[in-house]
Each structure stands twice: as structure tokens, then as C-alpha cells.
């Protein structure tokens, strides 16, 4: 068993457990797009970043791929982590603004606009569909093609796959397939129809190290009443 500290709480978990699984087990929510139970860690979306270590040596890692270590100090919602997550969400919105999943993430994390050029793509390259097809359905019908800006997902040589069983698993797990009506202009990329109230506590200086991680936020619930 491994003992470490998460958000000031000493916890003990089995060796080999990832920080994401450990944090969620003890009630600390961490957002993620590319992680799914039943599939091995992938670390593509970077939404699940957490801060480990203390002082100038503190650094951010993807919690879904980082295994627990004895004596490790972990912060799942420090000011640095929150800023990084908001930046990732903005980039995701710029890439695929019509995704309901990404829209909900933006609302949950207080992202009201994105500052990057609108791409309006239909894929965020999270890899969920490829992994579902190969690791759960054992079909290997689709995969990644190209590198860098030309990277995409599809069948080899764009030819209809003979091994695809039309199971729909790729569509089921795809966060970009769950579309929501929205504008295409960057300043209107978030519809805000389901936006949560802005948490009143997370911007205060005393929460710089570990900000509010409660879902729902107790202060917000009180504010609603």
C-alpha cells in the first residue's frame, strides 16, 4: 500500500493506482475527456492535470497516467491547475465549439469565452473511439492517420472497413458527436444556456494552493437559495 497526501488529506491506496483514480475514490473530482473505465490510461486531453510536489519543484502532470508514489503531495485544484484547465477548455472550444460535453465543461469551470481562432472541427483527437474499437470491440477498424496538423481518425486509405461491425461504440464514446446548437463566432461560442453561477470563493487569495473542489459548490448552492 502507498501513502500520499491529496489536498491536505493523508490517504492510502494500492500500489499502481493512478492519481486520477485515487483522487476520485476519496471524493476529489477531476475532469477528463479521454479517460474511460475499461480502457487503459491515454493522457491525450490534459484536462486531468494536477500539481505534485511543493515549492519551486512543484510541477503539473496528467493524473490519469501518473501512478501514486509514497509521500507524494498532490493538489487537484490549485490556482495553477485551475488556470491550466481553463486554457485547455478554451482550446477545446476553439476546436469543437458545438460539443455538448465541452460546453458543459466550460460552464462547470467558469469559462465564458475563448480567445483562440475558431476552427469548428468535428474531432478533438481524444482517441476514445480508436481505443474503444481496438480494445473493447477488438475490431481495429479505425485508427489515427498522419501527424501534427494533418492528424485525423478514419479507416486505412479511407476505404470502407470490412471488419467494422457497425456497433456504434465509437459514436457512443465520442464527446464531439453530442452536438449542441451554438454560434460559430469565437465571442459567442458558448451558449450559456446551462451555465452555472460563478463560484464566489475560488478567486480569493487564500485558496491559491487548493481552490474549491466541491461539486456542487456549497457556497453556490447557498447563493441560489
Number of C-alpha atoms within 10 A of each C-alpha: 11 15 16 19 18 21 17 11 11 12 14 14 19 11 13 12 17 19 27 26 19 21 20 12 11 12 11 18 17 19 17 20 21 25 22 15 7 9 13 12 17 17 21 19 20 21 25 26 29 26 23 19 14 12 7 6 7 13 15 17 17 22 27 27 20 17 15 25 18 13 13 15 19 26 25 28 25 21 21 19 24 21 13 18 24 19 16 16 23 22 19 23 30 23 20 25 32 25 26 18 17 23 27 18 21 25 19 18 18 15 21 18 18 22 12 14 12 19 16 17 15 15 17 21 17 19 23 22 23 22 22 23 21 14 14 13 15 12 16 17 19 22 16 14 15 9 8 7 6 7 10 16 17 16 17 13 8 10 8 12 16 9 11 16 12 10 10 11 16 19 15 13 18 22 22 22 17 14 16 16 12 16 13 16 14 18 13 14 23 27 17 16 9 11 18 15 14 15 18 12 15 19 12 10 10 10 14 16 15 21 22 21 16 11 12 12 17 13 13 16 12 8 11 8 5
